[in-house]
Amino acid sequence: MRVLIADDHTMVRESLVNILEADGNVHVVAQAADGIEAVQKAIAVRPDVVVTDLAMPRLNGIEVIRRLREAVPDTRVLVLTMHQEDEYVLQAVRAGAAGYLVKDSAAAELLAAVRSVHAGRGHFGALAARALAEQLQNPGRDVADPYGQLTPREREVFHLIAEGCTTKEVARQLDISAKTAENHRGRVLEKLDVRNTAELVRYALRKGLLD
């Protein structure tokens, strides 16, 4: 099984590599420290399974899942995160995740989840399974997308601003003009109904889109 690990904490990635490769049937073919890198490397190496966190720099894990489903549809995604809230479980599944575990899960469950996801089945920890069961029992329950109506490009701009980048830095990182970056920034603030960068950061923290 060829696996890509995406998590912004180096020690977490290294621990996951040790756990997975100790199994003997798993080869970690790539690691990514942020969402954009995760998508780029997945497209480049086309792993069987991507194990990803949700709160990552540059692009949140939910958007990573969406992009992977479009770009590498044969790659299966397992979420491994600290987020236990129903809204994250449901958003991840709607985006295309095949499994969902919280980070306090045992190593044996992680290995079982990777095997299950690779085999084409789903694997959801107890908390995630409960959230899915409740949604099935109450299908009318609405769980809002934490990004609201932001486009994929606006989501990238959102993360760069939330991480402290100026408009010029956003333009440079995304290889766009300063004017275009400023226009994107304006639309992000308007769509999220926030007035400035400080409110945007608070929004990101409240929605779990930043560590």
Residue pairs with C-beta under 8 A, 6 or more apart in sequence:
1 25
1 26
1 27
1 48
1 49
1 114
1 115
1 118
2 27
2 29
2 45
2 47
2 48
2 49
3 20
3 26
3 27
3 28
3 29
3 47
3 48
3 49
3 50
3 51
3 114
4 28
4 29
4 30
4 31
4 32
4 38
4 41
4 42
4 45
4 47
4 49
4 50
4 51
5 13
5 16
5 17
5 20
5 28
5 30
5 31
5 32
5 50
5 51
5 52
6 31
6 32
6 33
6 34
6 35
6 37
6 38
6 50
6 51
6 52
6 53
6 56
6 61
6 64
7 13
7 16
7 32
7 33
7 52
7 53
7 56
7 80
8 33
8 34
8 53
8 55
8 56
8 57
8 211
10 33
12 53
12 103
13 31
13 33
16 28
16 51
16 80
16 110
17 28
17 31
19 107
19 110
19 111
20 26
20 28
20 51
20 110
20 111
20 114
21 27
21 28
23 111
25 115
26 111
26 114
29 45
29 47
30 41
30 42
30 44
30 45
30 47
31 41
32 38
32 40
32 41
32 42
33 56
33 57
34 56
34 57
34 58
34 59
35 56
35 57
35 58
35 59
35 60
35 61
35 63
35 64
35 159
36 58
36 59
36 156
37 58
38 50
38 52
38 56
38 59
38 64
38 68
39 59
39 64
39 67
39 68
39 71
42 50
42 68
42 71
42 72
42 75
43 71
43 72
46 72
46 74
46 75
47 75
48 75
48 76
48 118
49 75
49 76
49 77
49 78
49 114
49 117
49 118
50 64
50 68
50 75
50 76
50 77
50 78
51 78
51 80
51 110
51 114
52 61
52 64
52 65
52 77
52 78
52 79
52 80
53 61
53 79
53 80
53 81
54 60
54 61
54 62
54 79
54 81
54 83
54 88
54 92
54 208
55 61
55 81
55 82
55 83
55 208
55 209
55 210
55 211
56 64
57 159
57 163
58 156
58 159
58 160
58 163
59 67
59 155
59 156
59 159
60 146
60 147
60 155
60 159
60 209
61 79
61 81
61 92
62 88
62 91
62 92
62 95
62 145
62 146
62 147
63 95
63 147
63 152
63 155
64 77
65 77
65 79
65 92
65 95
65 96
65 97
66 95
66 96
67 152
68 75
68 77
68 96
69 77
69 95
69 96
76 98
76 99
76 117
76 118
76 120
77 96
77 97
77 98
77 99
77 117
78 97
78 98
78 99
78 100
78 101
78 113
78 114
78 117
78 123
79 92
79 97
79 99
79 100
79 101
80 101
80 102
80 103
80 105
80 110
81 88
81 100
81 101
81 102
81 103
82 102
82 103
83 102
83 208
84 102
84 127
85 208
86 131
86 134
86 135
86 143
87 143
87 144
87 146
88 208
89 100
89 124
89 127
89 128
89 131
89 132
90 131
90 132
90 135
90 143
91 143
91 145
91 146
92 100
93 100
93 132
98 117
98 121
98 122
98 123
99 113
99 116
99 117
99 122
99 123
99 124
100 124
100 125
100 128
101 109
101 110
101 113
101 123
101 124
101 125
101 128
102 125
102 127
102 128
105 113
105 125
109 125
112 123
113 123
113 125
116 122
116 123
117 123
124 132
134 141
135 141
135 143
146 207
146 208
146 209
147 155
147 158
147 209
148 191
148 192
149 191
150 158
150 188
150 191
150 192
153 174
153 184
154 184
154 187
154 188
154 191
156 174
157 170
157 174
157 181
157 184
157 185
157 188
158 188
158 192
158 200
158 204
158 209
159 204
159 209
160 169
160 170
160 173
160 174
161 170
161 185
161 188
161 197
161 200
162 197
162 200
162 201
162 204
162 209
162 210
163 210
165 173
167 178
167 181
167 182
167 185
168 178
168 181
170 176
170 181
170 184
170 185
171 177
171 178
171 180
171 181
174 181
176 184
188 200
189 195
189 196
189 200
192 200
192 203
194 200
194 202
194 203
201 210
203 209
204 210
